[in-house]
Amino acid sequence: MAGALVLPVAAASDAAAASCARHTTGVCKANSLHPRGATPKCKDNTYSYSAHARGTCSHHRGVKYWYR
């Protein structure tokens, strides 16, 4: 998982509001708070800062939804 940083929800102190991409698998609320710079939320409720989609959240049961 080179180039990716995954943090638990508790580390989401610098929050930003965003909408989710259409191709998400989970229920995403508009303007949901997430850590600034996070691109997806993983299925185990951690956030990823992955620069690329391939392999993102692979050790966290996959991607729940992507932020725009």
FITORKOL-261756 format. One record per atom (N, C-alpha, C): residue number from 0; residue in three letters; atom name; chain; x, y, z. Coordinates in steps of 0.001 Angstrom, whole numbers, plus 500000, padded with zeros to 6 digits. Layout:
<lummis>
[NUM, ala, CA, A, [X, Y, Z]]
...
</lummis>
This chain:
<lummis>
[0, met, N, A, [500840, 498829, 500000]]
[0, met, CA, A, [500000, 500000, 500000]]
[0, met, C, A, [500888, 501238, 500000]]
[1, ala, N, A, [501826, 501277, 499123]]
[1, ala, CA, A, [502756, 502386, 499040]]
[1, ala, C, A, [502052, 503669, 498618]]
[2, gly, N, A, [502415, 504774, 499241]]
[2, gly, CA, A, [501869, 506074, 498869]]
[2, gly, C, A, [500510, 506366, 499474]]
[3, ala, N, A, [500009, 505511, 500363]]
[3, ala, CA, A, [498687, 505740, 500952]]
[3, ala, C, A, [498822, 505849, 502460]]
[4, leu, N, A, [498013, 506688, 503031]]
[4, leu, CA, A, [497960, 506849, 504474]]
[4, leu, C, A, [496515, 506663, 504868]]
[5, val, N, A, [496235, 505720, 505750]]
[5, val, CA, A, [494874, 505453, 506184]]
[5, val, C, A, [494792, 505752, 507668]]
[6, leu, N, A, [493803, 506565, 508054]]
[6, leu, CA, A, [493635, 506955, 509439]]
[6, leu, C, A, [492265, 506559, 509952]]
[7, pro, N, A, [492148, 506256, 511251]]
[7, pro, CA, A, [490835, 505964, 511822]]
[7, pro, C, A, [489989, 507226, 511907]]
[8, val, N, A, [488699, 507048, 512080]]
[8, val, CA, A, [487761, 508164, 512151]]
[8, val, C, A, [488136, 509123, 513273]]
[9, ala, N, A, [488637, 508621, 514380]]
[9, ala, CA, A, [488989, 509465, 515524]]
[9, ala, C, A, [490044, 510504, 515164]]
[10, ala, N, A, [490831, 510262, 514131]]
[10, ala, CA, A, [491874, 511195, 513736]]
[10, ala, C, A, [491350, 512283, 512800]]
[11, ala, N, A, [490056, 512326, 512596]]
[11, ala, CA, A, [489446, 513281, 511665]]
[11, ala, C, A, [489205, 514627, 512348]]
[12, ser, N, A, [490267, 515289, 512743]]
[12, ser, CA, A, [490110, 516547, 513462]]
[12, ser, C, A, [489987, 517749, 512527]]
[13, asp, N, A, [490692, 517757, 511422]]
[13, asp, CA, A, [490626, 518858, 510469]]
[13, asp, C, A, [489575, 518507, 509415]]
[14, ala, N, A, [488312, 518747, 509740]]
[14, ala, CA, A, [487213, 518287, 508883]]
[14, ala, C, A, [486903, 519260, 507760]]
[15, ala, N, A, [486442, 518697, 506656]]
[15, ala, CA, A, [486002, 519464, 505489]]
[15, ala, C, A, [484705, 518841, 504999]]
[16, ala, N, A, [483861, 519631, 504383]]
[16, ala, CA, A, [482605, 519112, 503843]]
[16, ala, C, A, [482778, 518881, 502351]]
[17, ala, N, A, [482196, 517795, 501860]]
[17, ala, CA, A, [482287, 517488, 500433]]
[17, ala, C, A, [481130, 516602, 500033]]
[18, ser, N, A, [480917, 516500, 498756]]
[18, ser, CA, A, [479919, 515568, 498260]]
[18, ser, C, A, [480646, 514307, 497801]]
[19, cys, N, A, [479893, 513253, 497556]]
[19, cys, CA, A, [480493, 511987, 497160]]
[19, cys, C, A, [480331, 511754, 495671]]
[20, ala, N, A, [481229, 510978, 495136]]
[20, ala, CA, A, [481166, 510616, 493723]]
[20, ala, C, A, [480004, 509657, 493494]]
[21, arg, N, A, [479501, 509617, 492269]]
[21, arg, CA, A, [478347, 508781, 491944]]
[21, arg, C, A, [478591, 507293, 492089]]
[22, his, N, A, [479790, 506828, 491846]]
[22, his, CA, A, [480085, 505394, 491846]]
[22, his, C, A, [480462, 504870, 493225]]
[23, thr, N, A, [479731, 505270, 494248]]
[23, thr, CA, A, [480027, 504818, 495600]]
[23, thr, C, A, [479185, 503602, 495944]]
[24, thr, N, A, [479646, 502824, 496913]]
[24, thr, CA, A, [478916, 501631, 497312]]
[24, thr, C, A, [478165, 501826, 498615]]
[25, gly, N, A, [478510, 502817, 499396]]
[25, gly, CA, A, [477844, 503065, 500663]]
[25, gly, C, A, [476886, 504238, 500556]]
[26, val, N, A, [476204, 504522, 501639]]
[26, val, CA, A, [475290, 505655, 501677]]
[26, val, C, A, [476098, 506877, 502086]]
[27, cys, N, A, [476143, 507848, 501220]]
[27, cys, CA, A, [476916, 509055, 501479]]
[27, cys, C, A, [475975, 510243, 501553]]
[28, lys, N, A, [476063, 510988, 502629]]
[28, lys, CA, A, [475238, 512176, 502784]]
[28, lys, C, A, [475961, 513370, 502183]]
[29, ala, N, A, [475220, 514221, 501510]]
[29, ala, CA, A, [475813, 515438, 500942]]
[29, ala, C, A, [476421, 516265, 502061]]
[30, asn, N, A, [477559, 516855, 501792]]
[30, asn, CA, A, [478286, 517697, 502750]]
[30, asn, C, A, [478706, 516951, 504020]]
[31, ser, N, A, [478949, 515655, 503903]]
[31, ser, CA, A, [479416, 514897, 505063]]
[31, ser, C, A, [480837, 515322, 505414]]
[32, leu, N, A, [481127, 515401, 506690]]
[32, leu, CA, A, [482451, 515826, 507142]]
[32, leu, C, A, [483457, 514692, 506995]]
[33, his, N, A, [484650, 515036, 506598]]
[33, his, CA, A, [485750, 514082, 506486]]
[33, his, C, A, [487057, 514849, 506647]]
[34, pro, N, A, [488153, 514154, 506956]]
[34, pro, CA, A, [489439, 514845, 507103]]
[34, pro, C, A, [489850, 515520, 505793]]
[35, arg, N, A, [490364, 516719, 505886]]
[35, arg, CA, A, [490807, 517463, 504697]]
[35, arg, C, A, [491860, 516658, 503951]]
[36, gly, N, A, [491659, 516482, 502660]]
[36, gly, CA, A, [492597, 515753, 501826]]
[36, gly, C, A, [492262, 514282, 501641]]
[37, ala, N, A, [491323, 513765, 502418]]
[37, ala, CA, A, [490948, 512360, 502265]]
[37, ala, C, A, [490174, 512183, 500965]]
[38, thr, N, A, [490479, 511120, 500228]]
[38, thr, CA, A, [489782, 510884, 498969]]
[38, thr, C, A, [488660, 509860, 499100]]
[39, pro, N, A, [488851, 508692, 499749]]
[39, pro, CA, A, [487718, 507808, 500008]]
[39, pro, C, A, [487562, 507509, 501494]]
[40, lys, N, A, [486421, 506959, 501829]]
[40, lys, CA, A, [486201, 506386, 503152]]
[40, lys, C, A, [486159, 504883, 502942]]
[41, cys, N, A, [486903, 504160, 503755]]
[41, cys, CA, A, [486961, 502708, 503630]]
[41, cys, C, A, [485771, 502065, 504335]]
[42, lys, N, A, [485516, 500801, 504015]]
[42, lys, CA, A, [484381, 500086, 504589]]
[42, lys, C, A, [484531, 499828, 506082]]
[43, asp, N, A, [485743, 499941, 506620]]
[43, asp, CA, A, [485920, 499794, 508066]]
[43, asp, C, A, [485922, 501154, 508768]]
[44, asn, N, A, [485414, 502176, 508072]]
[44, asn, CA, A, [485255, 503549, 508577]]
[44, asn, C, A, [486567, 504292, 508809]]
[45, thr, N, A, [487637, 503895, 508134]]
[45, thr, CA, A, [488871, 504670, 508135]]
[45, thr, C, A, [488885, 505516, 506864]]
[46, tyr, N, A, [489747, 506504, 506810]]
[46, tyr, CA, A, [489876, 507381, 505650]]
[46, tyr, C, A, [491205, 507113, 504970]]
[47, ser, N, A, [491258, 507313, 503666]]
[47, ser, CA, A, [492489, 507104, 502914]]
[47, ser, C, A, [492915, 508399, 502230]]
[48, tyr, N, A, [494209, 508551, 502070]]
[48, tyr, CA, A, [494786, 509705, 501372]]
[48, tyr, C, A, [495524, 509213, 500129]]
[49, ser, N, A, [495067, 508122, 499585]]
[49, ser, CA, A, [495706, 507497, 498441]]
[49, ser, C, A, [495703, 508414, 497224]]
[50, ala, N, A, [496818, 508433, 496526]]
[50, ala, CA, A, [496927, 509263, 495318]]
[50, ala, C, A, [496303, 508569, 494114]]
[51, his, N, A, [496140, 507252, 494173]]
[51, his, CA, A, [495598, 506479, 493057]]
[51, his, C, A, [494496, 505553, 493554]]
[52, ala, N, A, [493558, 505228, 492694]]
[52, ala, CA, A, [492424, 504379, 493074]]
[52, ala, C, A, [492822, 502917, 493281]]
[53, arg, N, A, [493771, 502449, 492494]]
[53, arg, CA, A, [494159, 501040, 492568]]
[53, arg, C, A, [494740, 500691, 493937]]
[54, gly, N, A, [494135, 499720, 494596]]
[54, gly, CA, A, [494619, 499258, 495889]]
[54, gly, C, A, [494155, 500081, 497077]]
[55, thr, N, A, [493420, 501134, 496829]]
[55, thr, CA, A, [492949, 501978, 497923]]
[55, thr, C, A, [492033, 501182, 498848]]
[56, cys, N, A, [492270, 501269, 500126]]
[56, cys, CA, A, [491493, 500579, 501169]]
[56, cys, C, A, [491552, 499057, 501040]]
[57, ser, N, A, [492563, 498526, 500355]]
[57, ser, CA, A, [492637, 497083, 500137]]
[57, ser, C, A, [492765, 496285, 501431]]
[58, his, N, A, [493350, 496851, 502451]]
[58, his, CA, A, [493470, 496166, 503739]]
[58, his, C, A, [492409, 496650, 504722]]
[59, his, N, A, [491391, 497321, 504206]]
[59, his, CA, A, [490309, 497880, 505035]]
[59, his, C, A, [488953, 497512, 504461]]
[60, arg, N, A, [488857, 496334, 503844]]
[60, arg, CA, A, [487624, 495770, 503278]]
[60, arg, C, A, [487115, 496538, 502063]]
[61, gly, N, A, [487912, 497374, 501442]]
[61, gly, CA, A, [487520, 498080, 500224]]
[61, gly, C, A, [486994, 499485, 500482]]
[62, val, N, A, [486650, 500172, 499399]]
[62, val, CA, A, [486180, 501558, 499472]]
[62, val, C, A, [484679, 501582, 499707]]
[63, lys, N, A, [484263, 502354, 500692]]
[63, lys, CA, A, [482835, 502539, 500966]]
[63, lys, C, A, [482277, 503600, 500021]]
[64, tyr, N, A, [482927, 504767, 499961]]
[64, tyr, CA, A, [482584, 505783, 498981]]
[64, tyr, C, A, [483743, 506749, 498773]]
[65, trp, N, A, [483717, 507394, 497629]]
[65, trp, CA, A, [484754, 508341, 497225]]
[65, trp, C, A, [484251, 509765, 497400]]
[66, tyr, N, A, [485128, 510635, 497859]]
[66, tyr, CA, A, [484815, 512066, 497932]]
[66, tyr, C, A, [485270, 512729, 496656]]
[67, arg, N, A, [484572, 513773, 496246]]
[67, arg, CA, A, [484976, 514536, 495065]]
[67, arg, C, A, [486006, 515548, 495454]]
</lummis>
